[in-house]
Amino acid sequence: MRPFYFGVVFWGAEFRGYFLEYCLASLLSPNNIPALDNRTDSRFLICTTGEDWESMQTHVLFRRLAHTIRTVWLELPPARADEAKMQRMSQGHKLIAETMHAGSAYGSFVYPDTVFADGVVAEAQQLAQSGKKVVLANCPRFANEQFLAELAARGIKRLGASIVLSPDELIALALPYIHSETLRYEWAAPYFYSRSPVVVWWRLPGRGVLMYSTCWAPILVDYAGLTLHDTATLEGWTIDGDYIYRNFPDRQDVHASTTMTLISFTPESQLSYLPLTRLRTDYVPAVSRWFKEMNLRSFMFSKAIDPLKRELFVQPLRVGAMADNAESKRVEERASAIMSRCVRPIDPRTQSVLEFLWILNDGILKNFRLWLKQRLRRGTGRLTSSRIPRSGASI
């Protein structure tokens, strides 16, 4: 079997620690990297600074990784004075993607602030053997720092040890500690923020949620059959932009997994939307329903959403342990009806009404800042992700 090349970008002590203590610890569980059939030719590409690379060499988990598959350092270029962290991250992903392509490998892009369930890599390997060209896994910004504390309190996170969790165990640990970015996309909540709803979700009976997502991580990319490698996305956007769609426009080449489980985490101290506040439009139920649906339609047909993401966005994802009862079916039916009404664009007049209502909800100053930011993006010809960089950049 052809080799797997894993790739990660980060810099700074904080994200170096996240990578070593959480991401790598979970990737070293028995049914992840150790389960690879061709470990001899596989690689782990680490795009980081010389200082970070040197600092990792004596870490017990890094040394375990180096004894499992070969580690390769790709030097992250120094940041330019005018370079945003997101742009620097994308330059690192470009170096990784070009190395994967040159090696005709199965590429797997890893975010340092992520915990993988045991079995993700084994499943990716099975899908590669079955002929899948691209495998995506749902990966929104799901948990906050309390999730990390829970891992330590339960003895799951131990110095120098692998983190071994089944998909159900991982979800159960993370669900009580949903990050505020994802919390604010709960459709039925009075604080649902519909301006850029990268995920939309509903609570289900039991300990589970029903989710629709645009946040897909490329767990498997088969570079062997890719004659022309298009990296234009990484010049002005991020790996979770339209990189996959540009290189694999045929929907039949892309498999969106509903079983792969990985949890992305971000401390609220680093990024937070708390306190979550009720929007003014929520006080009138009919207006609230119309406003949320029109905003969702607007977002689904914005420049941030390519045709592949638009198709995947209407795919329901059941996350966690949930009761299979009448109430679950009612929630799923309501959600499906809402999503089915949001698969067509809105007209310019409706868009103008939405912009007026956002001034009512968020105030003139916030909307002016957003308008100015959009104008600057158009001037530079760049699109940016709806989320802050998932690079592993020290903020």
C-alpha positions in Angstrom: 0.0 0.0 0.0 1.2 3.5 -0.8 2.4 5.6 2.2 0.4 8.0 4.4 1.8 11.4 4.9 0.4 13.3 7.9 1.0 17.0 8.1 0.6 19.7 10.8 1.4 23.4 11.0 2.0 25.2 14.3 4.4 27.6 16.0 4.9 28.8 19.6 4.9 27.0 22.9 1.1 26.9 23.4 0.2 25.1 20.2 3.4 22.9 20.3 2.1 21.7 23.6 -1.4 21.1 22.2 0.1 19.1 19.4 2.3 16.9 21.6 0.0 16.4 24.6 -3.3 16.0 22.9 -3.2 15.6 19.2 -0.2 13.4 18.9 -1.1 11.5 22.1 -4.4 10.5 20.5 -2.8 9.7 17.1 -0.5 7.2 18.9 -3.5 5.2 20.1 -3.5 1.6 18.9 -5.9 2.0 15.9 -4.5 5.3 14.6 -0.9 5.7 13.4 0.4 2.4 14.8 -2.3 0.6 12.7 -0.8 1.7 9.4 0.2 -1.2 7.1 3.0 0.7 5.5 4.7 2.5 8.3 8.2 2.1 6.7 7.4 4.6 3.9 4.9 6.8 5.8 5.9 10.2 7.1 4.8 12.8 9.6 5.5 16.2 8.1 5.8 18.9 10.8 5.9 22.5 9.4 7.2 24.7 12.2 10.0 26.9 13.3 13.5 25.7 14.0 13.1 26.6 17.7 9.8 24.6 17.9 11.4 21.6 16.1 14.4 21.5 18.4 12.1 21.8 21.5 10.2 18.7 20.5 13.1 16.3 20.1 13.3 15.1 23.7 9.5 14.9 24.3 8.6 11.3 25.1 5.6 11.2 22.7 7.6 12.8 19.8 10.3 10.1 20.3 7.6 7.4 20.2 6.3 8.9 17.0 9.8 8.9 15.5 10.1 5.2 16.3 6.8 4.5 14.6 7.1 6.5 11.4 9.7 8.9 10.1 9.3 12.5 11.1 10.2 15.2 8.6 10.8 18.9 9.4 9.5 21.5 6.9 10.8 24.9 8.0 8.1 27.4 8.4 9.2 30.7 6.8 9.5 33.7 9.1 6.4 35.8 9.4 6.3 38.9 7.2 5.5 42.2 8.9 2.2 42.5 7.2 1.3 38.8 7.3 -1.7 37.6 9.3 -1.4 34.4 11.2 -4.0 32.8 8.9 -1.8 33.6 5.9 1.3 32.1 7.6 -0.6 28.9 8.4 -1.7 28.6 4.8 1.9 28.9 3.6 2.7 26.0 5.9 -0.2 24.0 4.5 1.0 24.7 1.0 4.5 23.3 1.8 2.9 20.2 3.3 0.5 19.7 0.4 3.3 20.1 -2.2 5.3 17.5 -0.3 2.4 15.1 -0.2 1.8 15.5 -3.9 5.4 15.0 -4.8 5.4 11.8 -2.8 2.2 10.5 -4.5 1.1 9.8 -0.9 -2.2 9.6 0.9 -2.2 12.9 2.6 -3.8 13.6 6.0 -4.0 17.2 7.3 -3.9 17.4 11.1 -4.9 20.3 13.3 -2.8 20.5 16.5 -5.7 21.5 18.7 -7.6 18.3 18.1 -8.2 15.0 19.9 -8.7 11.9 17.6 -10.9 8.9 18.6 -9.1 5.6 18.4 -9.7 4.1 15.0 -9.8 7.3 12.8 -6.6 6.3 10.9 -7.6 2.7 10.6 -10.9 3.7 9.0 -9.1 6.1 6.7 -6.8 3.3 5.6 -9.7 1.0 4.9 -11.4 3.7 2.8 -8.2 4.3 0.9 -8.0 0.6 0.2 -11.6 0.6 -1.1 -10.6 3.3 -3.6 -11.8 6.5 -1.9 -9.9 9.6 -3.2 -10.9 12.1 -0.5 -12.3 11.4 3.0 -13.6 14.3 5.1 -14.5 14.3 8.8 -16.7 16.9 10.6 -14.4 19.1 12.7 -16.0 22.3 14.0 -14.5 24.2 17.0 -16.4 22.0 19.4 -14.9 22.1 23.0 -13.3 24.5 25.4 -10.6 24.2 28.1 -12.9 22.4 30.5 -12.8 19.5 28.2 -9.1 19.3 28.6 -9.5 19.5 32.4 -11.9 16.7 32.2 -9.4 14.5 30.4 -6.9 15.1 33.1 -9.3 14.7 36.0 -10.4 11.2 34.7 -6.8 10.1 34.3 -7.2 9.9 30.5 -4.6 12.5 29.9 -1.3 11.3 31.5 2.2 12.5 30.9 3.8 10.5 28.1 0.8 8.2 27.6 -1.4 7.8 24.6 -5.0 9.1 24.8 -7.2 6.1 23.9 -10.9 6.9 23.6 -13.7 5.3 21.5 -15.8 7.7 19.4 -18.7 7.5 21.9 -16.4 8.1 24.9 -14.8 11.1 23.2 -18.1 12.7 22.3 -19.5 12.1 25.8 -16.6 13.8 27.4 -16.8 16.8 25.1 -20.5 17.5 24.9 -20.8 19.2 28.3 -18.1 21.7 27.3 -19.2 23.0 24.0 -17.3 26.1 22.9 -19.2 29.4 22.7 -18.6 29.6 18.9 -20.5 26.4 18.4 -23.0 27.1 21.2 -24.3 30.1 19.4 -25.3 28.1 16.4 -27.9 26.1 18.2 -31.0 26.7 16.0 -33.6 26.7 18.8 -31.6 28.9 21.1 -32.7 32.6 21.5 -29.0 33.6 20.9 -28.7 31.7 17.6 -26.3 33.8 15.5 -27.2 33.3 11.9 -24.8 35.7 10.2 -22.2 33.0 9.3 -23.6 29.7 10.7 -20.7 27.4 9.9 -22.6 24.7 11.8 -26.3 24.5 12.7 -27.4 22.0 15.4 -30.3 20.8 17.5 -30.3 18.9 20.8 -31.6 15.4 20.8 -33.1 13.4 23.7 -30.3 11.6 25.5 -26.8 12.9 25.2 -26.5 13.8 21.5 -27.0 16.5 18.9 -28.1 16.6 15.3 -25.7 18.8 13.3 -25.3 20.2 9.8 -21.8 21.4 9.1 -19.5 23.2 6.7 -16.4 22.4 8.9 -14.8 19.4 7.2 -11.2 18.3 7.8 -9.3 16.5 5.0 -8.4 13.2 6.7 -7.5 11.5 3.5 -6.4 13.0 0.1 -5.1 10.7 -2.6 -2.4 12.7 -4.4 -1.3 9.9 -6.7 -4.0 10.5 -9.3 -3.8 14.3 -9.1 -1.9 15.4 -12.2 -2.5 19.1 -11.7 -2.2 20.3 -8.1 -4.1 23.6 -7.6 -2.8 25.5 -4.5 -4.3 28.8 -5.4 -6.6 28.6 -2.3 -3.7 28.6 0.0 -2.4 31.9 -1.3 -5.3 33.9 0.1 -7.5 31.5 2.1 -7.1 28.4 4.3 -7.1 24.7 3.8 -10.7 24.5 4.9 -11.6 26.9 2.1 -12.2 25.5 -1.5 -8.9 23.6 -1.7 -10.6 20.2 -1.9 -13.3 21.4 -4.3 -10.7 22.9 -6.7 -8.7 19.7 -6.8 -11.5 17.1 -6.7 -14.6 18.8 -8.3 -16.3 15.4 -8.9 -18.6 14.8 -6.0 -18.1 11.0 -6.5 -14.5 11.3 -5.5 -15.3 12.7 -2.0 -16.5 10.7 0.9 -17.9 12.6 3.9 -17.6 10.3 6.9 -20.4 10.2 9.5 -18.4 7.9 11.8 -14.9 9.4 12.1 -14.8 11.3 15.4 -12.3 14.1 16.3 -12.8 16.9 18.7 -11.3 20.4 18.0 -10.8 22.5 21.1 -10.1 26.2 21.8 -9.9 27.8 25.2 -12.5 30.5 25.8 -9.6 32.6 27.1 -8.2 32.6 23.6 -11.5 33.1 21.7 -14.9 33.6 23.2 -18.3 34.8 22.2 -19.6 34.9 25.7 -21.9 36.2 27.0 -24.3 34.9 24.4 -27.1 37.5 24.0 -30.6 37.2 22.6 -31.0 39.0 19.3 -33.7 41.7 19.0 -35.3 39.8 16.1 -35.9 36.8 18.3 -38.6 38.6 20.3 -41.1 38.3 17.4 -41.3 34.5 16.6 -42.5 34.9 13.0 -39.7 37.5 12.3 -37.1 35.3 14.0 -38.0 32.2 11.9 -37.9 34.2 8.7 -34.6 36.0 9.7 -32.8 32.8 10.6 -33.8 31.0 7.4 -33.0 33.9 5.1 -29.6 34.3 6.7 -28.9 30.6 6.3 -29.8 30.8 2.6 -27.6 33.9 2.2 -24.7 32.1 3.8 -25.1 28.9 1.9 -24.8 30.8 -1.4 -22.0 33.2 -0.3 -18.5 33.1 -1.6 -17.4 31.2 1.5 -19.4 28.1 0.4 -18.4 26.2 -2.7 -20.7 23.7 -4.4 -19.2 20.7 -2.5 -19.7 22.4 0.9 -23.2 23.4 -0.1 -24.1 19.7 -0.8 -22.4 18.5 2.4 -24.2 21.1 4.5 -27.5 19.4 4.1 -26.2 16.0 5.2 -27.4 15.3 8.8 -24.8 14.2 11.3 -25.8 12.5 14.5 -23.2 13.2 17.2 -23.2 11.4 20.5 -25.6 8.9 22.3 -29.2 9.7 21.6 -32.5 8.1 22.3 -34.2 6.6 19.2 -37.8 7.7 20.1 -40.6 9.9 18.8 -39.1 13.1 20.1 -35.8 12.4 18.2 -37.8 11.8 15.0 -39.7 15.1 15.5 -36.5 17.0 15.9 -34.9 15.4 12.8 -38.0 16.0 10.7 -38.2 19.7 11.7 -34.5 20.2 11.0 -34.8 18.4 7.7 -37.7 20.6 6.7 -35.7 23.8 7.6 -32.6 22.7 5.7 -34.7 21.8 2.6 -36.1 25.3 2.5 -32.6 26.8 2.6 -31.1 25.3 -0.6 -31.8 28.2 -2.9 -30.3 31.7 -2.9 -32.2 34.9 -1.8 -32.9 37.9 -4.0 -31.0 41.3 -3.6 -34.0 43.0 -2.0 -34.2 40.3 0.8 -30.4 40.7 1.3 -30.9 44.4 1.9 -33.6 43.7 4.5 -31.3 41.3 6.2 -28.6 43.9 6.4 -31.0 46.4 7.9 -32.1 43.9 10.5 -28.4 43.2 11.4 -28.0 46.9 12.1 -30.9 46.5 14.5 -29.4 43.4 16.1 -25.7 44.3 16.3 -25.7 48.1 16.1 -24.2 50.5 13.6 -20.6 50.4 14.8 -20.2 46.6 14.5 -21.8 46.6 11.1 -19.6 49.4 9.9 -16.5 47.5 11.0 -17.8 44.4 9.2 -18.5 46.4 6.0 -15.0 48.0 6.2 -13.4 44.6 6.6 -15.3 43.2 3.6 -14.2 46.2 1.5 -10.6 45.7 2.4 -10.8 42.0 1.5 -12.3 42.8 -1.9 -9.5 45.3 -2.5 -6.8 42.7 -1.8 -8.7 40.0 -3.7 -8.6 37.7 -0.7 -11.3 35.6 0.9 -10.9 34.5 4.5 -12.3 31.7 6.6 -15.4 32.2 8.7 -13.4 31.1 11.6 -10.1 32.2 13.2 -7.0 30.2 12.0 -6.9 26.6 13.0 -3.1 26.7 12.5 -1.7 26.3 15.9 -0.6 29.9 15.9 0.2 31.4 19.3 -2.3 34.2 19.6 
